């Protein structure tokens, strides 16, 4: 999520959360059916190092907050930006601490690499190479995904953010620029596609279109579709209000979900379809959401006043509410295992 812009507004806000390991009691109701266990990353407050990870087991209803701190005796650092799993290795990107952490499946820290300016997101090219975007550095780092040592860099002035893997190349988002940048297998930028500013990430659907949300901090969102082969904008939808930058596809990649106060969907196999409401979020302050690929359930975080514990709401695939529980401060990421 767009923590940096919100962090500018909240630099003087302190956290009211007691940072101790917590097993919630009473527990949320257990949920039946085939579902993933869920890791939930909470950014915390910028400058207060109160980020952490919560673990939720839908089958038992058990939620463990401050899980990283409970396992390691200390928190991960200042602002968890993203979490990845590759070849059985779990990697946590800690943005404002400028570091990358490896943990095992039980949350134990194995390794830590410091010295990055302001790391954001990672893309694994293969077992020997990964890309790491950055808010401050003006380039994309090419790193060894095992040691996290920097091997080279790709110059890209501005704020590099999310990656979109596409066959033989990777597209990189740059919210400060009007462009999405195309990175070749030789790790060079070979093209740029003019779209709009404030694009943080994107997804590719079943018809080889990349969907992007322009989500300005103080303006209405705009949804774009780009044809992968022609690199032309084939659809543009102006939304009536601010939207979150995050986009989620269903398992068939023919339905797109996004949040513009409520959760909306767009049927991608209908050429002229318009977005329609899916889940009404009422007075929620939504900040992150995810969709479990096994159960189809939606997880949506309400970060309330940005200093209290977030509340996580769980809905079934049809959008019906199932349960809710508390997580850490500013919960933004959902990782299904």
KAHUDA-V484420 format. One record per residue. N is the residue number from 0. OMEGA is omega in radians with two decimals (999 if undefined). BURIAL is b if it has 9 or more other ideal C-beta (glycine too) atoms within 8 Angstrom, else e. D_CENTER is the distance of its C-alpha to the mean C-alpha in whole Angstrom. Layout:
N & OMEGA & BURIAL & D_CENTER
N & OMEGA & BURIAL & D_CENTER
This chain:
0 & -3.04 & b & 6
1 & -3.10 & b & 9
2 & -3.00 & b & 11
3 & -3.13 & e & 14
4 & -3.14 & e & 15
5 & 3.14 & b & 15
6 & 3.10 & b & 16
7 & -3.12 & e & 19
8 & -2.96 & e & 20
9 & -3.05 & b & 20
10 & -3.11 & e & 22
11 & -3.10 & e & 25
12 & 3.10 & e & 23
13 & -3.13 & e & 24
14 & 3.10 & b & 22
15 & -3.06 & e & 24
16 & 3.03 & b & 23
17 & -3.04 & e & 25
18 & 3.04 & e & 23
19 & 3.10 & e & 25
20 & -3.05 & b & 24
21 & 2.96 & e & 24
22 & -3.00 & e & 25
23 & 3.07 & b & 25
24 & 0.02 & e & 28
25 & -3.12 & e & 29
26 & 2.94 & b & 26
27 & 3.14 & b & 24
28 & 3.04 & e & 26
29 & 3.13 & b & 26
30 & -3.13 & b & 24
31 & 3.09 & e & 26
32 & -3.12 & e & 26
33 & -3.09 & e & 23
34 & 3.11 & b & 20
35 & 2.85 & b & 17
36 & -2.97 & b & 17
37 & 2.92 & b & 14
38 & -3.12 & b & 12
39 & 3.11 & b & 10
40 & 3.09 & b & 9
41 & -3.06 & b & 11
42 & -2.97 & b & 11
43 & 3.11 & b & 15
44 & -3.11 & b & 17
45 & 3.10 & b & 17
46 & -3.07 & e & 20
47 & 3.06 & b & 21
48 & 3.11 & b & 19
49 & 3.01 & b & 18
50 & 3.03 & b & 15
51 & -3.11 & b & 15
52 & 2.99 & b & 14
53 & 3.11 & b & 15
54 & -3.10 & b & 16
55 & 3.08 & b & 17
56 & -3.09 & b & 20
57 & -3.07 & b & 21
58 & -3.12 & e & 24
59 & -3.05 & e & 26
60 & -3.08 & b & 24
61 & 3.07 & b & 23
62 & 3.07 & b & 20
63 & 3.09 & b & 20
64 & -3.05 & b & 19
65 & -3.07 & b & 19
66 & 3.14 & b & 19
67 & -3.12 & b & 19
68 & 3.14 & b & 21
69 & -3.09 & b & 24
70 & -2.98 & b & 24
71 & 3.14 & b & 24
72 & 3.09 & e & 26
73 & 3.10 & e & 23
74 & -3.12 & b & 20
75 & -3.13 & b & 17
76 & -3.00 & b & 18
77 & 3.05 & b & 16
78 & 2.96 & b & 13
79 & -3.13 & b & 10
80 & -3.08 & b & 7
81 & 3.13 & b & 6
82 & -3.11 & b & 8
83 & 2.97 & b & 10
84 & -3.14 & b & 14
85 & -3.12 & e & 16
86 & 3.09 & e & 20
87 & -3.12 & e & 20
88 & 3.11 & b & 18
89 & -3.08 & b & 15
90 & 3.14 & b & 14
91 & 3.10 & b & 12
92 & -3.09 & b & 11
93 & -2.91 & b & 13
94 & -3.00 & b & 13
95 & 3.01 & b & 16
96 & 3.09 & b & 18
97 & -3.05 & b & 17
98 & 3.06 & b & 17
99 & -3.09 & b & 16
100 & 2.97 & b & 17
101 & 3.07 & b & 18
102 & 3.07 & b & 19
103 & -3.06 & e & 20
104 & 3.09 & e & 20
105 & 3.09 & e & 22
106 & -3.12 & b & 19
107 & 3.13 & e & 22
108 & -3.14 & b & 21
109 & -3.07 & e & 23
110 & 3.12 & e & 22
111 & 3.09 & e & 21
112 & 3.14 & b & 21
113 & 3.00 & e & 21
114 & 3.05 & e & 22
115 & -3.07 & b & 19
116 & -3.12 & e & 19
117 & -3.00 & b & 16
118 & -3.04 & b & 13
119 & -3.05 & b & 10
120 & -3.12 & b & 9
121 & 2.98 & b & 11
122 & 3.11 & b & 13
123 & 3.08 & b & 16
124 & 3.07 & e & 19
125 & -3.08 & e & 21
126 & -3.11 & e & 22
127 & -2.99 & e & 24
128 & 3.04 & b & 21
129 & 3.04 & b & 18
130 & 3.11 & b & 16
131 & 3.13 & b & 14
132 & -3.00 & b & 13
133 & 3.13 & b & 14
134 & -2.97 & b & 15
135 & -2.82 & e & 19
136 & -3.08 & b & 20
137 & 3.08 & e & 21
138 & 3.00 & b & 20
139 & 3.12 & b & 18
140 & 2.97 & b & 19
141 & -3.01 & b & 20
142 & 2.96 & b & 20
143 & -3.06 & b & 22
144 & 3.09 & b & 19
145 & -3.12 & e & 22
146 & -3.06 & e & 23
147 & 3.08 & b & 21
148 & 3.10 & e & 24
149 & -3.12 & e & 23
150 & -3.11 & e & 25
151 & 3.11 & e & 25
152 & 3.09 & b & 23
153 & -3.12 & b & 22
154 & 3.11 & e & 23
155 & -3.07 & b & 21
156 & -3.11 & e & 22
157 & -3.08 & b & 20
158 & 3.12 & b & 16
159 & -2.97 & b & 14
160 & -3.02 & b & 10
161 & 3.12 & b & 9
162 & 3.09 & b & 11
163 & -3.13 & b & 13
164 & -3.08 & e & 15
165 & 3.06 & b & 19
166 & -3.05 & e & 22
167 & 3.13 & e & 23
168 & 3.11 & b & 21
169 & 3.04 & b & 17
170 & -3.14 & b & 16
171 & 3.14 & b & 15
172 & -3.12 & b & 13
173 & -3.01 & b & 15
174 & -3.14 & b & 15
175 & -3.08 & e & 18
176 & 3.10 & e & 20
177 & -2.93 & e & 21
178 & 2.86 & b & 20
179 & -3.01 & b & 18
180 & -3.07 & b & 19
181 & -3.10 & b & 21
182 & -3.09 & b & 21
183 & 3.08 & b & 24
184 & 3.08 & e & 25
185 & 3.07 & e & 27
186 & 3.05 & b & 24
187 & 3.06 & e & 25
188 & -3.08 & b & 24
189 & -3.12 & e & 26
190 & 3.03 & e & 25
191 & -3.08 & e & 23
192 & -3.12 & b & 23
193 & 3.14 & e & 23
194 & -3.13 & b & 21
195 & 3.03 & b & 20
196 & 3.05 & b & 18
197 & 3.01 & b & 15
198 & -3.01 & b & 13
199 & -3.10 & b & 10
200 & 3.12 & b & 9
201 & 3.13 & b & 11
202 & 3.11 & b & 12
203 & -3.10 & b & 16
204 & -3.07 & b & 18
205 & -3.12 & e & 21
206 & 3.09 & e & 23
207 & 3.00 & e & 22
208 & 3.06 & b & 20
209 & 3.13 & b & 17
210 & -3.08 & b & 15
211 & 3.06 & b & 14
212 & 2.95 & b & 13
213 & -3.01 & b & 15
214 & 3.11 & b & 14
215 & -3.08 & b & 17
216 & -3.07 & b & 17
217 & -3.13 & e & 20
218 & -3.11 & e & 21
219 & 3.12 & b & 20
220 & 3.06 & b & 18
221 & -3.12 & b & 19
222 & -3.12 & b & 18
223 & 2.95 & b & 19
224 & 3.11 & b & 20
225 & 3.02 & b & 21
226 & -3.05 & b & 23
227 & -3.06 & b & 22
228 & -3.10 & e & 26
229 & -3.09 & e & 28
230 & 3.11 & b & 24
231 & 3.04 & e & 26
232 & -3.12 & e & 24
233 & 3.09 & e & 25
234 & 3.07 & e & 24
235 & -3.13 & e & 23
236 & 3.09 & b & 22
237 & -3.12 & e & 23
238 & -3.10 & b & 21
239 & 3.11 & e & 23
240 & 3.14 & e & 21
241 & -3.13 & b & 18
242 & 2.98 & b & 15
243 & -3.09 & b & 11
244 & -3.01 & b & 9
245 & 3.07 & b & 7
246 & -3.14 & b & 9
247 & 3.07 & b & 10
248 & 2.98 & b & 13
249 & -3.04 & b & 16
250 & 3.13 & e & 18
251 & -3.13 & e & 20
252 & 3.09 & b & 18
253 & 3.06 & b & 20
254 & -3.11 & b & 19
255 & 3.11 & b & 16
256 & 3.07 & b & 14
257 & -3.14 & b & 13
258 & 2.94 & b & 13
259 & -2.94 & b & 16
260 & 2.99 & e & 17
261 & 3.04 & b & 18
262 & -3.12 & b & 16
263 & 3.04 & b & 18
264 & 3.09 & b & 18
265 & 3.11 & b & 20
266 & -2.99 & e & 22
267 & 3.12 & b & 22
268 & 3.06 & e & 25
269 & -2.97 & e & 27
270 & -3.04 & e & 28
271 & -3.13 & e & 28
272 & 3.07 & e & 26
273 & 3.11 & e & 25
274 & 3.12 & b & 22
275 & -3.13 & e & 23
276 & -3.12 & e & 22
277 & 3.10 & b & 21
278 & 3.08 & b & 20
279 & -3.06 & e & 21
280 & 3.05 & b & 19
281 & -3.05 & e & 23
282 & -3.11 & e & 22
283 & 2.98 & e & 19
284 & -3.01 & b & 16
285 & -3.06 & b & 13
286 & 3.11 & b & 10
287 & 3.05 & b & 7
288 & 3.13 & b & 8
289 & -3.12 & b & 9
290 & -3.12 & b & 12
291 & -3.10 & b & 14
292 & 3.12 & e & 15
293 & -3.05 & e & 19
294 & -3.05 & b & 19
295 & -3.10 & b & 18
296 & 3.08 & b & 17
297 & 3.04 & b & 14
298 & -3.08 & b & 13
299 & -3.13 & b & 12
300 & 3.00 & b & 12
301 & -3.06 & b & 15
302 & 3.02 & b & 15
303 & -3.07 & b & 18
304 & 3.14 & e & 20
305 & 3.10 & b & 17
306 & 3.10 & b & 19
307 & 3.03 & b & 20
308 & 3.04 & b & 18
309 & 2.99 & b & 16
310 & -3.12 & b & 17
311 & 3.11 & b & 15
312 & -3.12 & b & 17
313 & 3.13 & b & 17
314 & 3.06 & b & 19
315 & -3.05 & b & 20
316 & 3.12 & e & 20
317 & 3.11 & e & 23
318 & -3.14 & b & 21
319 & -3.09 & e & 23
320 & -3.14 & e & 22
321 & -3.09 & b & 23
322 & 3.05 & b & 22
323 & 3.13 & e & 20
324 & 3.14 & b & 20
325 & 3.03 & b & 19
326 & -3.12 & b & 16
327 & -3.11 & b & 16
328 & 3.11 & b & 15
329 & 3.07 & b & 12
330 & -3.05 & b & 10
331 & -3.04 & b & 7
332 & 3.12 & b & 5
333 & -3.06 & b & 7
334 & -2.98 & b & 9
335 & -3.01 & b & 12
336 & 999 & e & 15
